[in-house]
Amino acid sequence: MSYLILCKTCAAEISADARRCPACGQPDPRPSNKSGCFIATSVFGDYNHSVVRDLRKFRDNWLYKREFGKRFIIWYYEEGPKLALWVGKSKTRKKICYALIVKPLHLVVKFFNLHS
């Protein structure tokens, strides 16, 4: 079974190794970074941190199955790397993002079991 991602243009589900989106025809439809958890990775400094893994599972198993989630993912793939770069340059920003974004989202994901 091939790993599925969302087209960065139309949010259609496509194979991670696709060279063209079958829905919209976009060449190289993959997001620029497959992980997509830019802010959490920046906060923890580790792509494989357990919280980052939970948030990726949430994206893959819950968020991408909803229309608003697909729209959010497209927006986040575009804006997330810029925000993560800015956050990553300051310990204070990392702490603020952890307290206001990452920790609350992770608590909701875990409480409602949205990551499995």
C-alpha positions as CSV (number, residue, x, y, z in Angstrom):
1,M,0.0,0.0,0.0
2,S,1.4,3.4,-1.0
3,Y,1.5,6.3,1.5
4,L,-1.1,8.9,0.6
5,I,-0.6,12.7,0.7
6,L,-2.7,15.6,-0.4
7,C,-2.0,17.6,-3.5
8,K,-0.6,21.0,-2.6
9,T,-3.0,22.6,-5.2
10,C,-6.3,20.9,-4.9
11,A,-6.0,18.7,-1.8
12,A,-6.9,15.5,-3.7
13,E,-5.5,12.3,-2.1
14,I,-2.6,11.1,-4.2
15,S,0.2,8.5,-3.9
16,A,3.3,10.0,-2.2
17,D,5.4,9.0,-5.3
18,A,3.0,10.6,-7.8
19,R,4.6,12.9,-10.4
20,R,1.3,14.5,-11.4
21,C,-2.0,14.9,-9.6
22,P,-4.7,12.9,-11.3
23,A,-7.4,15.3,-10.2
24,C,-6.0,18.7,-11.2
25,G,-3.0,17.7,-13.3
26,Q,-0.5,19.7,-11.2
27,P,3.0,18.5,-11.9
28,D,5.0,17.6,-8.8
29,P,1.9,17.8,-6.5
30,R,3.8,16.9,-3.3
31,P,4.2,19.5,-0.6
32,S,7.7,20.8,-0.2
33,N,8.2,18.9,3.1
34,K,6.4,15.5,3.6
35,S,6.2,15.9,7.3
36,G,4.1,19.0,7.4
37,C,4.4,19.4,11.1
38,F,6.6,22.4,10.8
39,I,5.9,24.3,14.0
40,A,5.9,21.3,16.3
41,T,9.2,20.0,14.7
42,S,10.6,23.5,15.2
43,V,9.5,23.7,18.8
44,F,11.0,20.3,19.7
45,G,13.9,20.3,17.3
46,D,13.1,16.7,16.5
47,Y,11.0,15.3,13.6
48,N,10.6,12.0,15.5
49,H,9.5,13.5,18.9
50,S,6.5,11.6,20.2
51,V,4.3,14.7,20.1
52,V,5.3,15.4,16.5
53,R,4.5,11.8,15.5
54,D,1.0,12.1,17.2
55,L,0.3,15.3,15.3
56,R,1.3,13.8,12.0
57,K,-1.0,10.8,12.7
58,F,-3.8,13.3,13.6
59,R,-3.2,15.1,10.2
60,D,-3.2,11.8,8.3
61,N,-6.0,9.9,10.1
62,W,-8.4,12.7,11.0
63,L,-7.7,16.1,9.5
64,Y,-7.2,15.2,5.9
65,K,-10.5,13.3,5.8
66,R,-12.5,16.5,6.2
67,E,-12.9,19.2,3.6
68,F,-11.9,22.0,6.0
69,G,-8.9,19.9,7.1
70,K,-7.8,19.6,3.5
71,R,-8.0,23.4,3.0
72,F,-6.1,24.0,6.3
73,I,-3.4,21.5,5.2
74,I,-2.9,23.4,1.9
75,W,-2.7,26.7,3.7
76,Y,-0.3,25.2,6.3
77,Y,2.0,23.7,3.8
78,E,2.4,27.1,2.3
79,E,2.7,29.2,5.4
80,G,3.9,26.7,8.1
81,P,7.6,26.6,7.0
82,K,7.9,30.4,7.2
83,L,6.3,30.5,10.6
84,A,8.4,27.5,11.8
85,L,11.6,29.2,10.7
86,W,10.7,32.4,12.6
87,V,9.7,30.3,15.7
88,G,12.9,28.3,15.5
89,K,15.1,31.4,15.9
90,S,14.0,32.1,19.5
91,K,13.7,30.1,22.7
92,T,11.0,32.4,23.8
93,R,9.0,31.9,20.6
94,K,9.4,28.2,20.9
95,K,8.0,28.3,24.5
96,I,5.1,30.5,23.5
97,C,4.2,28.3,20.5
98,Y,4.5,25.2,22.7
99,A,2.2,26.7,25.3
100,L,-0.4,28.3,23.0
101,I,-0.4,25.9,20.0
102,V,1.4,22.6,20.3
103,K,0.5,21.5,23.8
104,P,-3.3,22.4,23.6
105,L,-3.6,20.7,20.2
106,H,-1.8,17.6,21.4
107,L,-4.0,17.5,24.5
108,V,-7.1,17.6,22.4
109,V,-5.8,15.0,19.9
110,K,-4.9,12.6,22.8
111,F,-8.1,13.2,24.8
112,F,-10.4,12.6,21.9
113,N,-8.1,9.9,20.4
114,L,-7.9,11.7,17.1
115,H,-4.4,10.4,16.2
116,S,-5.3,6.7,15.7
